[in-house]
Amino acid sequence: MKPRQSIKFVALTLCTFVVQADQVLLKNGDKISGTVLNKSGSVLEMKTDYADKVVIKWDAIETLKSDKPMTVILKGTSINCNL
């Protein structure tokens, strides 16, 4: 590989690590990556690369991670935070 091609390859590789998605870890060990759309009632809705919308029961979720701030409402009080 030529030096110029090597630099382009490294730059593209680093760019792919910068793009992150929201991640849900389910209690059964499955991991779902995508974009959180909504949490309503007892379900979380996510958009993934392979499905327009995935609906997940809130009770099935072990952890939720996001690199974007989200608004969390706790009994009438809302806060902005990173999850």
C-alpha positions in Angstrom: 0.0 0.0 0.0 1.3 3.4 -0.9 1.9 6.0 1.8 -0.9 8.2 0.5 -3.3 5.3 0.4 -2.3 4.3 4.0 -3.2 7.8 5.3 -6.6 7.7 3.6 -7.2 4.2 5.0 -6.3 5.3 8.6 -8.4 8.5 8.3 -11.5 6.5 7.1 -10.9 3.9 9.9 -10.8 6.6 12.5 -14.0 8.2 11.2 -15.9 5.0 11.6 -15.0 4.9 15.3 -16.4 8.4 15.8 -19.9 7.5 14.6 -21.6 5.9 17.6 -25.2 4.7 18.0 -27.4 4.3 21.0 -27.1 0.9 22.5 -29.5 -1.3 24.5 -28.3 -4.3 26.3 -31.2 -6.7 27.0 -31.4 -8.9 30.1 -31.0 -12.0 27.9 -27.6 -10.6 26.7 -28.7 -9.4 23.3 -27.4 -6.0 22.2 -29.3 -3.7 19.9 -27.6 -0.6 18.3 -29.5 2.2 16.6 -31.2 5.5 17.5 -33.6 5.8 20.3 -36.8 7.3 19.0 -39.2 7.3 22.0 -39.9 5.8 25.4 -43.6 5.7 25.9 -45.3 3.8 28.7 -43.6 0.4 29.1 -41.8 0.3 25.7 -38.7 1.8 24.1 -38.7 2.5 20.3 -35.5 2.4 18.3 -34.6 2.8 14.7 -31.9 0.5 13.4 -30.0 0.0 10.2 -32.0 -3.2 9.6 -35.5 -2.2 10.7 -37.5 1.0 10.6 -38.7 0.7 14.2 -37.9 -1.9 16.9 -40.2 -1.9 19.9 -38.6 -3.2 23.1 -40.4 -3.9 26.4 -38.8 -1.7 29.1 -38.7 -4.6 31.6 -36.5 -6.5 29.2 -33.8 -3.8 29.1 -30.7 -4.2 31.3 -28.9 -1.0 30.2 -29.3 1.9 27.8 -26.3 3.9 26.5 -26.3 7.0 24.4 -23.7 9.6 23.4 -26.4 12.3 23.0 -28.1 14.2 25.8 -31.7 12.9 26.6 -34.5 14.4 28.6 -35.5 12.2 31.5 -38.8 12.9 33.2 -39.2 11.6 36.8 -42.6 12.1 38.3 -43.2 15.6 36.7 -39.5 16.8 37.0 -37.4 16.7 33.9 -33.6 16.7 33.6 -31.2 16.6 30.6 -28.5 14.1 30.9 -26.2 11.7 29.1 -27.1 8.0 29.5 
